[in-house]
Amino acid sequence: MSDKSWRIVQGDGPLVGAAIHSGHCLRNDVAELMALADDERLREEDPFTDGWTAIATNQVVSLKSRFELDLNRPREKAVYTSDDDAWGSQVWKSEPPQEMIENSMALYDEFYRDMHRLLTGLVERHERIVVYDIHSYNHRRTGPDGEPADPELNPEVNVGTATMYRRRWVNVVDRFLTDLHDIDFQGRRLDVRENVKFFGGAFPKWIHEQFPSSVCVLSVEVKKFFMDEWTGQPDTAAITAVTEALQSTVDGVLEELSRQ
């Protein structure tokens, strides 16, 4: 494993916390060719999600920016080569050389080899495991003073489950959704819904293909109400509250997992 690309912490339990879009680092050759400023990249990355992986004893945290290598997209789309790949933003000053792309692809393959090794070992020890695949998403794309996106179509927490055989994991998924919704979140209830905005990316799809009956991935997308998505300024109280909310689901998920 390249310790400059991602960090893996291995513990004893059957839960994995993953934040594969939390990274901001770039290789030197990538940085030289990058057209986007740091703040522009940060706006589309998932800052603070790495801290939420601490709810699990096993943690996977990417240190790489998704603008170098997007680990949640299919291999052929993992390097953004067009503006459409990157929400209309011009990513590169000039076309990336093939050698640079191949080096990124080698990292992509290395990451998935590491994931296969990690998950295989955990399945051997626990038989069944749950991965919290934690992300965040923007909802003020029209500008810092613009109207937020329609809350009917943008829940505070979107849980993607479309890449799994849901019936296999129905008790785990339903318990997670219920417990996350029912917690007292700063004096109110979170708007938690399933497969409204996001359905799960290439990372959970790959896991469910490789481990269909032994690994359940909950793809958790938290709307960036916990920060200013334009300045990057965090709301520390909200970030802590999200941590506590995710932590509140752990006992229930473990209970349901033990019954599978």
C-alpha positions as CSV (number, residue, x, y, z in Angstrom):
1,M,0.0,0.0,0.0
2,S,1.2,3.5,-0.8
3,D,0.9,5.5,2.5
4,K,0.7,8.7,0.5
5,S,-2.4,7.6,-1.4
6,W,-4.7,6.1,1.3
7,R,-4.7,5.0,4.9
8,I,-6.0,1.7,6.1
9,V,-6.5,1.1,9.8
10,Q,-7.4,-2.5,10.8
11,G,-9.2,-3.3,14.0
12,D,-11.1,-6.3,15.4
13,G,-14.8,-5.7,14.6
14,P,-16.9,-6.4,11.5
15,L,-17.5,-2.7,10.6
16,V,-15.5,-0.7,8.1
17,G,-15.7,3.1,7.8
18,A,-14.6,4.4,4.4
19,A,-14.0,7.9,3.1
20,I,-12.7,7.6,-0.4
21,H,-13.4,11.2,-1.5
22,S,-12.0,12.9,1.6
23,G,-8.5,13.4,0.1
24,H,-7.0,16.6,-1.3
25,C,-3.4,15.7,-2.2
26,L,-2.1,15.5,-5.8
27,R,1.1,14.0,-7.3
28,N,3.6,16.6,-8.5
29,D,3.0,15.9,-12.2
30,V,-0.8,16.0,-11.7
31,A,-0.6,19.3,-9.7
32,E,1.5,20.9,-12.5
33,L,-1.2,20.1,-15.1
34,M,-4.2,20.9,-12.8
35,A,-6.3,23.9,-14.0
36,L,-8.4,24.0,-10.9
37,A,-7.4,26.0,-7.9
38,D,-7.3,24.4,-4.4
39,D,-10.6,25.9,-3.3
40,E,-12.3,24.8,-6.5
41,R,-11.2,21.2,-6.0
42,L,-12.1,21.3,-2.3
43,R,-15.6,22.3,-3.2
44,E,-16.2,18.9,-4.9
45,E,-14.2,16.8,-2.5
46,D,-15.6,15.5,0.8
47,P,-13.8,17.2,3.6
48,F,-14.4,16.1,7.2
49,T,-15.8,12.7,6.1
50,D,-12.5,11.0,7.1
51,G,-13.3,11.9,10.8
52,W,-16.6,10.0,10.5
53,T,-14.9,6.8,9.7
54,A,-13.8,6.6,13.4
55,I,-17.2,5.0,14.2
56,A,-15.7,1.8,12.9
57,T,-12.6,-0.1,14.1
58,N,-11.5,-0.7,10.5
59,Q,-11.0,2.5,8.5
60,V,-10.2,3.3,4.9
61,V,-9.3,6.9,4.1
62,S,-8.2,8.2,0.7
63,L,-5.6,11.0,0.8
64,K,-5.7,11.6,-2.9
65,S,-8.0,14.2,-4.5
66,R,-10.8,12.7,-6.6
67,F,-9.4,15.1,-9.3
68,E,-6.3,12.9,-9.6
69,L,-8.1,9.6,-9.2
70,D,-11.8,9.0,-8.4
71,L,-12.0,5.7,-6.6
72,N,-15.7,5.7,-6.7
73,R,-16.0,5.6,-10.5
74,P,-15.4,2.7,-12.9
75,R,-11.8,2.2,-13.9
76,E,-12.3,3.8,-17.3
77,K,-13.8,6.9,-15.8
78,A,-11.5,7.2,-12.7
79,V,-9.4,10.0,-14.3
80,Y,-11.5,12.9,-15.4
81,T,-10.8,13.5,-19.1
82,S,-13.6,15.8,-20.0
83,D,-15.5,18.8,-18.4
84,D,-18.6,16.6,-18.2
85,D,-16.7,14.2,-15.9
86,A,-16.2,17.1,-13.4
87,W,-19.5,19.0,-13.2
88,G,-18.6,21.3,-16.2
89,S,-15.2,22.4,-14.7
90,Q,-12.1,22.5,-16.8
91,V,-9.8,20.1,-14.9
92,W,-6.6,20.2,-17.0
93,K,-4.4,23.0,-18.5
94,S,-3.7,20.6,-21.4
95,E,-4.5,17.0,-22.2
96,P,-3.0,14.7,-19.6
97,P,-0.2,12.5,-21.0
98,Q,-0.9,8.8,-21.3
99,E,1.9,8.0,-18.8
100,M,0.3,10.1,-16.1
101,I,-3.1,8.4,-16.7
102,E,-1.4,5.0,-16.6
103,N,0.3,5.9,-13.3
104,S,-3.1,6.8,-11.9
105,M,-4.6,3.6,-13.1
106,A,-1.9,1.6,-11.4
107,L,-2.9,3.3,-8.1
108,Y,-6.5,2.5,-8.8
109,D,-5.6,-1.2,-9.3
110,E,-3.5,-1.1,-6.1
111,F,-6.3,0.4,-4.1
112,Y,-8.8,-2.3,-5.2
113,R,-6.2,-5.0,-4.5
114,D,-5.8,-3.6,-1.0
115,M,-9.6,-3.5,-0.5
116,H,-9.9,-7.2,-1.7
117,R,-7.2,-8.2,0.8
118,L,-8.8,-6.2,3.7
119,L,-12.3,-7.4,3.1
120,T,-11.3,-11.0,2.5
121,G,-9.5,-11.0,5.8
122,L,-12.5,-9.5,7.6
123,V,-15.0,-11.9,6.0
124,E,-12.8,-14.9,7.1
125,R,-12.9,-13.6,10.7
126,H,-16.5,-12.4,10.9
127,E,-18.3,-14.1,8.0
128,R,-20.4,-11.0,7.4
129,I,-19.4,-7.3,7.6
130,V,-20.8,-3.9,6.9
131,V,-19.0,-1.0,5.2
132,Y,-20.1,2.6,5.9
133,D,-19.2,4.2,2.6
134,I,-19.3,7.8,3.7
135,H,-19.5,10.8,1.3
136,S,-20.9,14.4,1.2
137,Y,-22.5,16.4,-1.5
138,N,-23.2,20.0,-2.5
139,H,-26.5,21.7,-2.5
140,R,-25.7,25.3,-3.3
141,R,-24.3,25.0,-6.8
142,T,-25.7,28.4,-7.9
143,G,-23.3,30.3,-5.7
144,P,-22.7,31.2,-2.0
145,D,-25.7,33.5,-2.0
146,G,-27.9,31.4,-4.2
147,E,-30.9,29.3,-3.2
148,P,-30.1,25.8,-1.9
149,A,-31.2,22.9,-4.0
150,D,-34.8,21.7,-3.6
151,P,-34.9,19.8,-0.2
152,E,-37.5,17.4,-1.6
153,L,-34.9,16.1,-4.0
154,N,-31.9,16.6,-1.7
155,P,-32.3,14.8,1.7
156,E,-29.9,15.7,4.4
157,V,-28.7,12.1,4.4
158,N,-29.1,10.0,1.2
159,V,-28.4,6.2,1.7
160,G,-27.6,4.5,-1.5
161,T,-28.4,0.8,-1.7
162,A,-29.0,0.1,-5.4
163,T,-25.8,-1.8,-5.9
164,M,-26.7,-4.5,-3.4
165,Y,-29.2,-7.4,-3.4
166,R,-31.3,-5.5,-0.9
167,R,-33.4,-8.5,0.2
168,R,-30.3,-10.1,1.5
169,W,-29.6,-7.2,3.8
170,V,-33.0,-5.8,4.4
171,N,-32.8,-5.9,8.2
172,V,-29.5,-4.2,8.3
173,V,-30.5,-1.5,5.9
174,D,-33.9,-0.8,7.5
175,R,-32.4,-0.7,11.0
176,F,-29.7,1.7,9.9
177,L,-32.3,4.0,8.3
178,T,-34.6,3.9,11.3
179,D,-32.0,4.5,13.9
180,L,-30.4,7.4,11.9
181,H,-33.7,9.0,11.4
182,D,-34.9,8.6,15.0
183,I,-31.9,10.1,16.8
184,D,-32.4,13.6,18.4
185,F,-30.2,15.6,16.0
186,Q,-29.7,19.0,17.5
187,G,-33.3,19.1,18.7
188,R,-34.9,17.7,15.5
189,R,-34.9,14.7,13.2
190,L,-32.6,14.2,10.3
191,D,-34.2,13.9,6.8
192,V,-32.9,10.5,6.0
193,R,-34.0,8.8,2.7
194,E,-32.9,6.0,0.5
195,N,-31.9,6.2,-3.2
196,V,-33.2,9.7,-3.8
197,K,-30.2,11.6,-4.9
198,F,-27.5,8.9,-5.1
199,F,-27.7,5.1,-5.5
200,G,-24.1,4.0,-4.7
201,G,-21.1,4.3,-6.9
202,A,-18.4,2.0,-8.4
203,F,-16.9,1.2,-5.0
204,P,-19.9,-0.4,-3.4
205,K,-20.8,-2.0,-6.8
206,W,-17.4,-3.7,-6.9
207,I,-17.7,-4.8,-3.3
208,H,-21.2,-6.3,-3.8
209,E,-20.0,-8.1,-6.9
210,Q,-17.0,-9.5,-5.1
211,F,-18.7,-10.3,-1.8
212,P,-22.4,-10.6,-2.6
213,S,-23.5,-12.5,0.4
214,S,-20.9,-11.5,3.0
215,V,-20.5,-7.7,2.7
216,C,-23.2,-5.0,3.0
217,V,-22.2,-1.5,1.9
218,L,-24.3,1.4,3.1
219,S,-23.4,4.4,0.8
220,V,-24.1,7.4,3.0
221,E,-24.2,10.8,1.4
222,V,-24.5,13.7,3.8
223,K,-25.6,17.0,2.4
224,K,-23.1,19.7,3.2
225,F,-25.3,21.5,5.7
226,F,-22.4,20.9,8.2
227,M,-20.1,23.4,6.4
228,D,-20.0,26.3,3.9
229,E,-19.4,24.4,0.7
230,W,-18.0,27.6,-1.0
231,T,-15.5,28.7,1.7
232,G,-14.8,25.3,3.2
233,Q,-15.6,26.7,6.7
234,P,-16.9,23.9,9.0
235,D,-19.7,24.0,11.4
236,T,-18.0,22.0,14.1
237,A,-21.2,21.5,16.2
238,A,-22.9,20.0,13.2
239,I,-19.9,17.8,12.3
240,T,-19.9,16.5,15.8
241,A,-23.6,15.9,15.7
242,V,-23.3,13.9,12.5
243,T,-20.6,11.8,14.1
244,E,-22.9,11.1,17.0
245,A,-25.7,10.3,14.6
246,L,-23.7,7.8,12.7
247,Q,-22.3,6.3,15.9
248,S,-25.9,5.8,17.2
249,T,-26.5,3.3,14.3
250,V,-23.6,1.1,15.1
251,D,-25.2,-1.1,17.9
252,G,-28.3,-1.7,15.8
253,V,-26.3,-2.6,12.7
254,L,-24.2,-5.0,14.6
255,E,-27.3,-6.5,16.2
256,E,-28.9,-7.1,12.8
257,L,-25.7,-8.3,11.3
258,S,-25.4,-11.0,14.0
259,R,-28.8,-12.3,13.0
260,Q,-28.0,-12.6,9.3
